[in-house]
Amino acid sequence: MSDYRLLATTSAAKELDAVGTKKDRQGTVARIRSVAREPRPMGSQKLTAKEHYPAPSRAYRIVHEINDLDCSVTVLQIGHRKGVYR
């Protein structure tokens, strides 16, 4: 399977800059890249009726939307696990 095209909203890019430590940011970026390779890993569940999925990265969560027609993944939100789903 080929990689999906990776897109991000403006707010998600700002949220990535706000991620705690450098190590957390690097881990989050690595997780985002892995989402482009495998947007629906085993065990992942949709958050809503839309194609929104969470991807854990240490204490942070990456909420992304999958569009199979365009073969693209859009990162919608990046946040700490205690507040990202609110």
ABEGO torsion letter per residue (X at the ends): XBBBBBBBBAAAAAAAAABBBAAAAAAAAAAAAAAAABABBBGBBBABABBBBBBBBEABBBBBBBBAAAGBBBBABBBBAAAAAX
